[in-house]
Amino acid sequence: MLEDIREMYDESITIDDVKERIGIPQIDPELGTVTYCEQTFDYTHIFCFEFWDDEFEDLNYFAIDG
């Protein structure tokens, strides 16, 4: 996820920047998705990914939509 955000916005973005700017997640356990609609990198795009376990250790298909 960090690499995708760096590619789109700025290579110097750190994990702390992401934590500060990503916003509140919307977690849908039935679909196994997490969506961030309130990120402050550009206020336009929606970030989302799928998770395959309850520990959020296996994150897949990160996308920046919008």
N, CA, C, O and CB atoms as a CASP TS submission, in Angstrom:
PFRMAT TS
TARGET T0000
AUTHOR 0000-0000-0000
METHOD Language model
MODEL 1
PARENT N/A
ATOM      1  N   MET     1       0.822  -1.181   0.000  1.00  0.00           N
ATOM      2  CA  MET     1       0.000   0.000   0.000  1.00  0.00           C
ATOM      3  C   MET     1       0.872   1.253   0.000  1.00  0.00           C
ATOM      4  O   MET     1       0.599   2.196  -0.742  1.00  0.00           O
ATOM      5  CB  MET     1      -0.938  -0.007   1.200  1.00  0.00           C
ATOM      6  N   LEU     2       1.901   1.269   0.813  1.00  0.00           N
ATOM      7  CA  LEU     2       2.777   2.440   0.892  1.00  0.00           C
ATOM      8  C   LEU     2       3.426   2.720  -0.463  1.00  0.00           C
ATOM      9  O   LEU     2       3.505   3.874  -0.884  1.00  0.00           O
ATOM     10  CB  LEU     2       3.861   2.232   1.968  1.00  0.00           C
ATOM     11  N   GLU     3       3.886   1.682  -1.140  1.00  0.00           N
ATOM     12  CA  GLU     3       4.535   1.878  -2.438  1.00  0.00           C
ATOM     13  C   GLU     3       3.573   2.467  -3.466  1.00  0.00           C
ATOM     14  O   GLU     3       3.964   3.321  -4.262  1.00  0.00           O
ATOM     15  CB  GLU     3       5.096   0.555  -2.951  1.00  0.00           C
ATOM     16  N   ASP     4       2.321   2.017  -3.455  1.00  0.00           N
ATOM     17  CA  ASP     4       1.323   2.558  -4.383  1.00  0.00           C
ATOM     18  C   ASP     4       1.050   4.034  -4.105  1.00  0.00           C
ATOM     19  O   ASP     4       0.927   4.834  -5.033  1.00  0.00           O
ATOM     20  CB  ASP     4       0.017   1.757  -4.287  1.00  0.00           C
ATOM     21  N   ILE     5       0.956   4.386  -2.839  1.00  0.00           N
ATOM     22  CA  ILE     5       0.715   5.785  -2.465  1.00  0.00           C
ATOM     23  C   ILE     5       1.914   6.645  -2.849  1.00  0.00           C
ATOM     24  O   ILE     5       1.748   7.758  -3.349  1.00  0.00           O
ATOM     25  CB  ILE     5       0.429   5.908  -0.946  1.00  0.00           C
ATOM     26  N   ARG     6       3.114   6.136  -2.617  1.00  0.00           N
ATOM     27  CA  ARG     6       4.315   6.883  -3.009  1.00  0.00           C
ATOM     28  C   ARG     6       4.363   7.102  -4.517  1.00  0.00           C
ATOM     29  O   ARG     6       4.719   8.183  -4.986  1.00  0.00           O
ATOM     30  CB  ARG     6       5.577   6.146  -2.549  1.00  0.00           C
ATOM     31  N   GLU     7       4.002   6.071  -5.267  1.00  0.00           N
ATOM     32  CA  GLU     7       4.031   6.177  -6.726  1.00  0.00           C
ATOM     33  C   GLU     7       3.065   7.251  -7.231  1.00  0.00           C
ATOM     34  O   GLU     7       3.369   7.973  -8.180  1.00  0.00           O
ATOM     35  CB  GLU     7       3.687   4.826  -7.359  1.00  0.00           C
ATOM     36  N   MET     8       1.920   7.346  -6.600  1.00  0.00           N
ATOM     37  CA  MET     8       0.907   8.288  -7.070  1.00  0.00           C
ATOM     38  C   MET     8       1.131   9.715  -6.559  1.00  0.00           C
ATOM     39  O   MET     8       0.834  10.677  -7.268  1.00  0.00           O
ATOM     40  CB  MET     8      -0.461   7.810  -6.648  1.00  0.00           C
ATOM     41  N   TYR     9       1.648   9.860  -5.349  1.00  0.00           N
ATOM     42  CA  TYR     9       1.713  11.186  -4.730  1.00  0.00           C
ATOM     43  C   TYR     9       3.127  11.718  -4.553  1.00  0.00           C
ATOM     44  O   TYR     9       3.433  12.813  -5.026  1.00  0.00           O
ATOM     45  CB  TYR     9       1.042  11.149  -3.400  1.00  0.00           C
ATOM     46  N   ASP    10       3.990  10.974  -3.890  1.00  0.00           N
ATOM     47  CA  ASP    10       5.327  11.500  -3.616  1.00  0.00           C
ATOM     48  C   ASP    10       6.186  10.381  -3.044  1.00  0.00           C
ATOM     49  O   ASP    10       5.779   9.688  -2.112  1.00  0.00           O
ATOM     50  CB  ASP    10       5.268  12.713  -2.634  1.00  0.00           C
ATOM     51  N   GLU    11       7.358  10.214  -3.600  1.00  0.00           N
ATOM     52  CA  GLU    11       8.267   9.157  -3.149  1.00  0.00           C
ATOM     53  C   GLU    11       8.728   9.342  -1.703  1.00  0.00           C
ATOM     54  O   GLU    11       9.156   8.379  -1.067  1.00  0.00           O
ATOM     55  CB  GLU    11       9.474   9.101  -4.055  1.00  0.00           C
ATOM     56  N   SER    12       8.647  10.556  -1.180  1.00  0.00           N
ATOM     57  CA  SER    12       9.154  10.812   0.171  1.00  0.00           C
ATOM     58  C   SER    12       8.119  10.548   1.268  1.00  0.00           C
ATOM     59  O   SER    12       8.417  10.738   2.447  1.00  0.00           O
ATOM     60  CB  SER    12       9.630  12.240   0.270  1.00  0.00           C
ATOM     61  N   ILE    13       6.916  10.116   0.904  1.00  0.00           N
ATOM     62  CA  ILE    13       5.878   9.838   1.901  1.00  0.00           C
ATOM     63  C   ILE    13       6.326   8.686   2.794  1.00  0.00           C
ATOM     64  O   ILE    13       6.815   7.663   2.315  1.00  0.00           O
ATOM     65  CB  ILE    13       4.521   9.502   1.217  1.00  0.00           C
ATOM     66  N   THR    14       6.151   8.872   4.089  1.00  0.00           N
ATOM     67  CA  THR    14       6.529   7.842   5.060  1.00  0.00           C
ATOM     68  C   THR    14       5.284   7.133   5.586  1.00  0.00           C
ATOM     69  O   THR    14       4.159   7.567   5.341  1.00  0.00           O
ATOM     70  CB  THR    14       7.333   8.460   6.230  1.00  0.00           C
ATOM     71  N   ILE    15       5.498   6.054   6.300  1.00  0.00           N
ATOM     72  CA  ILE    15       4.379   5.328   6.906  1.00  0.00           C
ATOM     73  C   ILE    15       3.657   6.222   7.911  1.00  0.00           C
ATOM     74  O   ILE    15       2.439   6.120   8.058  1.00  0.00           O
ATOM     75  CB  ILE    15       4.874   4.032   7.596  1.00  0.00           C
ATOM     76  N   ASP    16       4.379   7.088   8.596  1.00  0.00           N
ATOM     77  CA  ASP    16       3.740   8.020   9.533  1.00  0.00           C
ATOM     78  C   ASP    16       2.848   9.023   8.796  1.00  0.00           C
ATOM     79  O   ASP    16       1.784   9.392   9.294  1.00  0.00           O
ATOM     80  CB  ASP    16       4.808   8.769  10.352  1.00  0.00           C
ATOM     81  N   ASP    17       3.282   9.464   7.607  1.00  0.00           N
ATOM     82  CA  ASP    17       2.431  10.338   6.790  1.00  0.00           C
ATOM     83  C   ASP    17       1.128   9.631   6.437  1.00  0.00           C
ATOM     84  O   ASP    17       0.051  10.223   6.517  1.00  0.00           O
ATOM     85  CB  ASP    17       3.168  10.770   5.503  1.00  0.00           C
ATOM     86  N   VAL    18       1.229   8.375   6.049  1.00  0.00           N
ATOM     87  CA  VAL    18       0.037   7.607   5.680  1.00  0.00           C
ATOM     88  C   VAL    18      -0.890   7.471   6.876  1.00  0.00           C
ATOM     89  O   VAL    18      -2.096   7.682   6.749  1.00  0.00           O
ATOM     90  CB  VAL    18       0.425   6.214   5.144  1.00  0.00           C
ATOM     91  N   LYS    19      -0.350   7.124   8.026  1.00  0.00           N
ATOM     92  CA  LYS    19      -1.176   6.972   9.229  1.00  0.00           C
ATOM     93  C   LYS    19      -1.919   8.264   9.564  1.00  0.00           C
ATOM     94  O   LYS    19      -3.069   8.234  10.001  1.00  0.00           O
ATOM     95  CB  LYS    19      -0.308   6.545  10.420  1.00  0.00           C
ATOM     96  N   GLU    20      -1.259   9.383   9.359  1.00  0.00           N
ATOM     97  CA  GLU    20      -1.850  10.682   9.684  1.00  0.00           C
ATOM     98  C   GLU    20      -2.915  11.109   8.673  1.00  0.00           C
ATOM     99  O   GLU    20      -3.884  11.775   9.038  1.00  0.00           O
ATOM    100  CB  GLU    20      -0.762  11.739   9.755  1.00  0.00           C
ATOM    101  N   ARG    21      -2.740  10.729   7.404  1.00  0.00           N
ATOM    102  CA  ARG    21      -3.578  11.284   6.342  1.00  0.00           C
ATOM    103  C   ARG    21      -4.592  10.321   5.730  1.00  0.00           C
ATOM    104  O   ARG    21      -5.398  10.731   4.895  1.00  0.00           O
ATOM    105  CB  ARG    21      -2.711  11.792   5.271  1.00  0.00           C
ATOM    106  N   ILE    22      -4.567   9.053   6.128  1.00  0.00           N
ATOM    107  CA  ILE    22      -5.417   8.078   5.446  1.00  0.00           C
ATOM    108  C   ILE    22      -6.883   8.145   5.869  1.00  0.00           C
ATOM    109  O   ILE    22      -7.756   7.729   5.107  1.00  0.00           O
ATOM    110  CB  ILE    22      -4.894   6.696   5.696  1.00  0.00           C
ATOM    111  N   GLY    23      -7.167   8.651   7.047  1.00  0.00           N
ATOM    112  CA  GLY    23      -8.556   8.793   7.486  1.00  0.00           C
ATOM    113  C   GLY    23      -9.081   7.555   8.199  1.00  0.00           C
ATOM    114  O   GLY    23      -8.325   6.651   8.555  1.00  0.00           O
ATOM    115  N   ILE    24     -10.372   7.537   8.395  1.00  0.00           N
ATOM    116  CA  ILE    24     -11.039   6.461   9.138  1.00  0.00           C
ATOM    117  C   ILE    24     -11.468   5.369   8.164  1.00  0.00           C
ATOM    118  O   ILE    24     -12.091   5.664   7.144  1.00  0.00           O
ATOM    119  CB  ILE    24     -12.271   7.006   9.931  1.00  0.00           C
ATOM    120  N   PRO    25     -11.143   4.110   8.462  1.00  0.00           N
ATOM    121  CA  PRO    25     -11.519   3.031   7.546  1.00  0.00           C
ATOM    122  C   PRO    25     -12.983   2.642   7.688  1.00  0.00           C
ATOM    123  O   PRO    25     -13.571   2.736   8.765  1.00  0.00           O
ATOM    124  CB  PRO    25     -10.644   1.815   7.784  1.00  0.00           C
ATOM    125  N   GLN    26     -13.547   2.208   6.587  1.00  0.00           N
ATOM    126  CA  GLN    26     -14.857   1.559   6.590  1.00  0.00           C
ATOM    127  C   GLN    26     -14.581   0.087   6.306  1.00  0.00           C
ATOM    128  O   GLN    26     -14.155  -0.270   5.207  1.00  0.00           O
ATOM    129  CB  GLN    26     -15.860   2.204   5.517  1.00  0.00           C
ATOM    130  N   ILE    27     -14.824  -0.761   7.294  1.00  0.00           N
ATOM    131  CA  ILE    27     -14.509  -2.184   7.187  1.00  0.00           C
ATOM    132  C   ILE    27     -15.788  -2.961   6.935  1.00  0.00           C
ATOM    133  O   ILE    27     -16.758  -2.839   7.684  1.00  0.00           O
ATOM    134  CB  ILE    27     -13.798  -2.698   8.466  1.00  0.00           C
ATOM    135  N   ASP    28     -15.784  -3.759   5.876  1.00  0.00           N
ATOM    136  CA  ASP    28     -16.930  -4.607   5.551  1.00  0.00           C
ATOM    137  C   ASP    28     -16.495  -6.060   5.682  1.00  0.00           C
ATOM    138  O   ASP    28     -15.921  -6.620   4.747  1.00  0.00           O
ATOM    139  CB  ASP    28     -17.476  -4.308   4.111  1.00  0.00           C
ATOM    140  N   PRO    29     -16.763  -6.684   6.840  1.00  0.00           N
ATOM    141  CA  PRO    29     -16.301  -8.055   7.066  1.00  0.00           C
ATOM    142  C   PRO    29     -16.944  -9.072   6.124  1.00  0.00           C
ATOM    143  O   PRO    29     -16.331 -10.091   5.804  1.00  0.00           O
ATOM    144  CB  PRO    29     -16.578  -8.453   8.491  1.00  0.00           C
ATOM    145  N   GLU    30     -18.164  -8.808   5.680  1.00  0.00           N
ATOM    146  CA  GLU    30     -18.830  -9.748   4.774  1.00  0.00           C
ATOM    147  C   GLU    30     -18.150  -9.791   3.410  1.00  0.00           C
ATOM    148  O   GLU    30     -18.016 -10.858   2.811  1.00  0.00           O
ATOM    149  CB  GLU    30     -20.302  -9.371   4.607  1.00  0.00           C
ATOM    150  N   LEU    31     -17.724  -8.640   2.926  1.00  0.00           N
ATOM    151  CA  LEU    31     -17.032  -8.579   1.641  1.00  0.00           C
ATOM    152  C   LEU    31     -15.520  -8.716   1.786  1.00  0.00           C
ATOM    153  O   LEU    31     -14.816  -8.956   0.805  1.00  0.00           O
ATOM    154  CB  LEU    31     -17.359  -7.280   0.941  1.00  0.00           C
ATOM    155  N   GLY    32     -15.022  -8.561   3.017  1.00  0.00           N
ATOM    156  CA  GLY    32     -13.585  -8.625   3.246  1.00  0.00           C
ATOM    157  C   GLY    32     -12.857  -7.434   2.647  1.00  0.00           C
ATOM    158  O   GLY    32     -11.776  -7.575   2.076  1.00  0.00           O
ATOM    159  N   THR    33     -13.467  -6.248   2.784  1.00  0.00           N
ATOM    160  CA  THR    33     -12.853  -5.048   2.213  1.00  0.00           C
ATOM    161  C   THR    33     -12.695  -3.944   3.257  1.00  0.00           C
ATOM    162  O   THR    33     -13.448  -3.860   4.227  1.00  0.00           O
ATOM    163  CB  THR    33     -13.687  -4.537   1.041  1.00  0.00           C
ATOM    164  N   VAL    34     -11.705  -3.117   3.025  1.00  0.00           N
ATOM    165  CA  VAL    34     -11.490  -1.908   3.817  1.00  0.00           C
ATOM    166  C   VAL    34     -11.422  -0.749   2.829  1.00  0.00           C
ATOM    167  O   VAL    34     -10.703  -0.815   1.832  1.00  0.00           O
ATOM    168  CB  VAL    34     -10.173  -2.003   4.702  1.00  0.00           C
ATOM    169  N   THR    35     -12.173   0.309   3.111  1.00  0.00           N
ATOM    170  CA  THR    35     -12.230   1.468   2.231  1.00  0.00           C
ATOM    171  C   THR    35     -11.939   2.727   3.042  1.00  0.00           C
ATOM    172  O   THR    35     -12.444   2.900   4.151  1.00  0.00           O
ATOM    173  CB  THR    35     -13.614   1.567   1.531  1.00  0.00           C
ATOM    174  N   TYR    36     -11.123   3.594   2.472  1.00  0.00           N
ATOM    175  CA  TYR    36     -10.818   4.894   3.078  1.00  0.00           C
ATOM    176  C   TYR    36     -11.371   5.975   2.160  1.00  0.00           C
ATOM    177  O   TYR    36     -10.810   6.232   1.094  1.00  0.00           O
ATOM    178  CB  TYR    36      -9.268   5.079   3.306  1.00  0.00           C
ATOM    179  N   CYS    37     -12.453   6.602   2.559  1.00  0.00           N
ATOM    180  CA  CYS    37     -13.107   7.635   1.742  1.00  0.00           C
ATOM    181  C   CYS    37     -12.692   9.046   2.132  1.00  0.00           C
ATOM    182  O   CYS    37     -12.985   9.992   1.401  1.00  0.00           O
ATOM    183  CB  CYS    37     -14.609   7.508   1.854  1.00  0.00           C
ATOM    184  N   GLU    38     -12.019   9.210   3.264  1.00  0.00           N
ATOM    185  CA  GLU    38     -11.709  10.544   3.785  1.00  0.00           C
ATOM    186  C   GLU    38     -10.216  10.836   3.820  1.00  0.00           C
ATOM    187  O   GLU    38      -9.765  11.628   4.646  1.00  0.00           O
ATOM    188  CB  GLU    38     -12.279  10.697   5.170  1.00  0.00           C
ATOM    189  N   GLN    39      -9.447  10.215   2.945  1.00  0.00           N
ATOM    190  CA  GLN    39      -8.004  10.446   2.950  1.00  0.00           C
ATOM    191  C   GLN    39      -7.716  11.895   2.579  1.00  0.00           C
ATOM    192  O   GLN    39      -8.496  12.524   1.865  1.00  0.00           O
ATOM    193  CB  GLN    39      -7.285   9.481   1.974  1.00  0.00           C
ATOM    194  N   THR    40      -6.598  12.423   3.064  1.00  0.00           N
ATOM    195  CA  THR    40      -6.271  13.831   2.819  1.00  0.00           C
ATOM    196  C   THR    40      -5.039  14.005   1.926  1.00  0.00           C
ATOM    197  O   THR    40      -4.385  15.047   1.970  1.00  0.00           O
ATOM    198  CB  THR    40      -6.043  14.543   4.140  1.00  0.00           C
ATOM    199  N   PHE    41      -4.724  13.000   1.125  1.00  0.00           N
ATOM    200  CA  PHE    41      -3.641  13.180   0.157  1.00  0.00           C
ATOM    201  C   PHE    41      -4.101  14.096  -0.972  1.00  0.00           C
ATOM    202  O   PHE    41      -3.339  14.944  -1.437  1.00  0.00           O
ATOM    203  CB  PHE    41      -3.176  11.815  -0.409  1.00  0.00           C
ATOM    204  N   ASP    42      -5.362  13.925  -1.417  1.00  0.00           N
ATOM    205  CA  ASP    42      -5.886  14.789  -2.473  1.00  0.00           C
ATOM    206  C   ASP    42      -7.391  15.047  -2.341  1.00  0.00           C
ATOM    207  O   ASP    42      -7.955  15.789  -3.145  1.00  0.00           O
ATOM    208  CB  ASP    42      -5.596  14.174  -3.823  1.00  0.00           C
ATOM    209  N   TYR    43      -8.039  14.459  -1.360  1.00  0.00           N
ATOM    210  CA  TYR    43      -9.473  14.651  -1.093  1.00  0.00           C
ATOM    211  C   TYR    43     -10.370  14.174  -2.241  1.00  0.00           C
ATOM    212  O   TYR    43     -11.570  14.449  -2.224  1.00  0.00           O
ATOM    213  CB  TYR    43      -9.749  16.116  -0.821  1.00  0.00           C
ATOM    214  N   THR    44      -9.836  13.485  -3.213  1.00  0.00           N
ATOM    215  CA  THR    44     -10.601  13.074  -4.384  1.00  0.00           C
ATOM    216  C   THR    44     -10.751  11.562  -4.494  1.00  0.00           C
ATOM    217  O   THR    44     -11.842  11.058  -4.760  1.00  0.00           O
ATOM    218  CB  THR    44      -9.950  13.605  -5.627  1.00  0.00           C
ATOM    219  N   HIS    45      -9.676  10.857  -4.293  1.00  0.00           N
ATOM    220  CA  HIS    45      -9.660   9.421  -4.519  1.00  0.00           C
ATOM    221  C   HIS    45     -10.113   8.632  -3.291  1.00  0.00           C
ATOM    222  O   HIS    45     -10.095   9.126  -2.164  1.00  0.00           O
ATOM    223  CB  HIS    45      -8.273   8.984  -4.924  1.00  0.00           C
ATOM    224  N   ILE    46     -10.514   7.410  -3.546  1.00  0.00           N
ATOM    225  CA  ILE    46     -10.883   6.454  -2.502  1.00  0.00           C
ATOM    226  C   ILE    46      -9.832   5.354  -2.509  1.00  0.00           C
ATOM    227  O   ILE    46      -9.495   4.816  -3.564  1.00  0.00           O
ATOM    228  CB  ILE    46     -12.335   5.869  -2.726  1.00  0.00           C
ATOM    229  N   PHE    47      -9.320   5.025  -1.340  1.00  0.00           N
ATOM    230  CA  PHE    47      -8.361   3.934  -1.215  1.00  0.00           C
ATOM    231  C   PHE    47      -9.106   2.707  -0.707  1.00  0.00           C
ATOM    232  O   PHE    47      -9.952   2.823   0.180  1.00  0.00           O
ATOM    233  CB  PHE    47      -7.179   4.316  -0.258  1.00  0.00           C
ATOM    234  N   CYS    48      -8.807   1.543  -1.253  1.00  0.00           N
ATOM    235  CA  CYS    48      -9.448   0.328  -0.753  1.00  0.00           C
ATOM    236  C   CYS    48      -8.538  -0.878  -0.967  1.00  0.00           C
ATOM    237  O   CYS    48      -7.662  -0.873  -1.832  1.00  0.00           O
ATOM    238  CB  CYS    48     -10.808   0.105  -1.450  1.00  0.00           C
ATOM    239  N   PHE    49      -8.765  -1.900  -0.164  1.00  0.00           N
ATOM    240  CA  PHE    49      -8.068  -3.168  -0.325  1.00  0.00           C
ATOM    241  C   PHE    49      -8.925  -4.280   0.241  1.00  0.00           C
ATOM    242  O   PHE    49      -9.886  -4.033   0.969  1.00  0.00           O
ATOM    243  CB  PHE    49      -6.685  -3.139   0.362  1.00  0.00           C
ATOM    244  N   GLU    50      -8.565  -5.512  -0.103  1.00  0.00           N
ATOM    245  CA  GLU    50      -9.235  -6.692   0.430  1.00  0.00           C
ATOM    246  C   GLU    50      -8.351  -7.320   1.491  1.00  0.00           C
ATOM    247  O   GLU    50      -7.125  -7.248   1.419  1.00  0.00           O
ATOM    248  CB  GLU    50      -9.558  -7.711  -0.694  1.00  0.00           C
ATOM    249  N   PHE    51      -8.982  -7.932   2.472  1.00  0.00           N
ATOM    250  CA  PHE    51      -8.230  -8.698   3.464  1.00  0.00           C
ATOM    251  C   PHE    51      -8.765 -10.119   3.473  1.00  0.00           C
ATOM    252  O   PHE    51      -9.956 -10.352   3.268  1.00  0.00           O
ATOM    253  CB  PHE    51      -8.329  -8.052   4.884  1.00  0.00           C
ATOM    254  N   TRP    52      -7.862 -11.070   3.716  1.00  0.00           N
ATOM    255  CA  TRP    52      -8.236 -12.480   3.638  1.00  0.00           C
ATOM    256  C   TRP    52      -8.179 -13.182   4.982  1.00  0.00           C
ATOM    257  O   TRP    52      -8.400 -14.391   5.058  1.00  0.00           O
ATOM    258  CB  TRP    52      -7.343 -13.191   2.666  1.00  0.00           C
ATOM    259  N   ASP    53      -7.889 -12.448   6.036  1.00  0.00           N
ATOM    260  CA  ASP    53      -7.885 -13.051   7.369  1.00  0.00           C
ATOM    261  C   ASP    53      -8.328 -12.010   8.392  1.00  0.00           C
ATOM    262  O   ASP    53      -8.344 -10.814   8.098  1.00  0.00           O
ATOM    263  CB  ASP    53      -6.475 -13.611   7.728  1.00  0.00           C
ATOM    264  N   ASP    54      -8.680 -12.455   9.568  1.00  0.00           N
ATOM    265  CA  ASP    54      -9.180 -11.545  10.601  1.00  0.00           C
ATOM    266  C   ASP    54      -8.086 -10.713  11.261  1.00  0.00           C
ATOM    267  O   ASP    54      -8.385  -9.788  12.017  1.00  0.00           O
ATOM    268  CB  ASP    54      -9.904 -12.329  11.654  1.00  0.00           C
ATOM    269  N   GLU    55      -6.838 -11.025  10.988  1.00  0.00           N
ATOM    270  CA  GLU    55      -5.725 -10.307  11.600  1.00  0.00           C
ATOM    271  C   GLU    55      -5.192  -9.186  10.702  1.00  0.00           C
ATOM    272  O   GLU    55      -4.278  -8.462  11.098  1.00  0.00           O
ATOM    273  CB  GLU    55      -4.605 -11.279  11.929  1.00  0.00           C
ATOM    274  N   PHE    56      -5.748  -9.037   9.512  1.00  0.00           N
ATOM    275  CA  PHE    56      -5.313  -8.037   8.535  1.00  0.00           C
ATOM    276  C   PHE    56      -3.835  -8.188   8.187  1.00  0.00           C
ATOM    277  O   PHE    56      -3.144  -7.201   7.933  1.00  0.00           O
ATOM    278  CB  PHE    56      -5.577  -6.634   9.070  1.00  0.00           C
ATOM    279  N   GLU    57      -3.358  -9.427   8.178  1.00  0.00           N
ATOM    280  CA  GLU    57      -1.965  -9.657   7.820  1.00  0.00           C
ATOM    281  C   GLU    57      -1.807  -9.966   6.344  1.00  0.00           C
ATOM    282  O   GLU    57      -0.714  -9.823   5.796  1.00  0.00           O
ATOM    283  CB  GLU    57      -1.391 -10.787   8.644  1.00  0.00           C
ATOM    284  N   ASP    58      -2.878 -10.386   5.693  1.00  0.00           N
ATOM    285  CA  ASP    58      -2.833 -10.723   4.279  1.00  0.00           C
ATOM    286  C   ASP    58      -3.713  -9.729   3.522  1.00  0.00           C
ATOM    287  O   ASP    58      -4.906  -9.968   3.331  1.00  0.00           O
ATOM    288  CB  ASP    58      -3.298 -12.198   4.031  1.00  0.00           C
ATOM    289  N   LEU    59      -3.121  -8.616   3.095  1.00  0.00           N
ATOM    290  CA  LEU    59      -3.855  -7.557   2.407  1.00  0.00           C
ATOM    291  C   LEU    59      -3.616  -7.685   0.907  1.00  0.00           C
ATOM    292  O   LEU    59      -2.484  -7.889   0.467  1.00  0.00           O
ATOM    293  CB  LEU    59      -3.424  -6.150   2.919  1.00  0.00           C
ATOM    294  N   ASN    60      -4.692  -7.564   0.120  1.00  0.00           N
ATOM    295  CA  ASN    60      -4.593  -7.801  -1.314  1.00  0.00           C
ATOM    296  C   ASN    60      -5.357  -6.756  -2.105  1.00  0.00           C
ATOM    297  O   ASN    60      -6.262  -6.103  -1.586  1.00  0.00           O
ATOM    298  CB  ASN    60      -5.107  -9.185  -1.656  1.00  0.00           C
ATOM    299  N   TYR    61      -4.985  -6.608  -3.353  1.00  0.00           N
ATOM    300  CA  TYR    61      -5.711  -5.801  -4.333  1.00  0.00           C
ATOM    301  C   TYR    61      -5.925  -4.360  -3.887  1.00  0.00           C
ATOM    302  O   TYR    61      -7.039  -3.840  -3.960  1.00  0.00           O
ATOM    303  CB  TYR    61      -7.042  -6.433  -4.621  1.00  0.00           C
ATOM    304  N   PHE    62      -4.867  -3.721  -3.429  1.00  0.00           N
ATOM    305  CA  PHE    62      -4.972  -2.308  -3.068  1.00  0.00           C
ATOM    306  C   PHE    62      -5.285  -1.503  -4.325  1.00  0.00           C
ATOM    307  O   PHE    62      -4.689  -1.728  -5.378  1.00  0.00           O
ATOM    308  CB  PHE    62      -3.659  -1.797  -2.393  1.00  0.00           C
ATOM    309  N   ALA    63      -6.218  -0.569  -4.210  1.00  0.00           N
ATOM    310  CA  ALA    63      -6.600   0.261  -5.352  1.00  0.00           C
ATOM    311  C   ALA    63      -6.821   1.698  -4.907  1.00  0.00           C
ATOM    312  O   ALA    63      -7.271   1.962  -3.793  1.00  0.00           O
ATOM    313  CB  ALA    63      -7.869  -0.291  -6.028  1.00  0.00           C
ATOM    314  N   ILE    64      -6.496   2.614  -5.801  1.00  0.00           N
ATOM    315  CA  ILE    64      -6.789   4.027  -5.615  1.00  0.00           C
ATOM    316  C   ILE    64      -7.787   4.380  -6.707  1.00  0.00           C
ATOM    317  O   ILE    64      -7.439   4.412  -7.887  1.00  0.00           O
ATOM    318  CB  ILE    64      -5.478   4.933  -5.679  1.00  0.00           C
ATOM    319  N   ASP    65      -9.019   4.644  -6.314  1.00  0.00           N
ATOM    320  CA  ASP    65     -10.106   4.880  -7.269  1.00  0.00           C
ATOM    321  C   ASP    65     -10.605   6.315  -7.174  1.00  0.00           C
ATOM    322  O   ASP    65     -10.477   6.975  -6.143  1.00  0.00           O
ATOM    323  CB  ASP    65     -11.264   3.901  -7.023  1.00  0.00           C
ATOM    324  N   GLY    66     -11.176   6.773  -8.274  1.00  0.00           N
ATOM    325  CA  GLY    66     -11.827   8.068  -8.201  1.00  0.00           C
ATOM    326  C   GLY    66     -11.678   8.914  -9.376  1.00  0.00           C
ATOM    327  O   GLY    66     -12.197  10.030  -9.404  1.00  0.00           O
TER
END
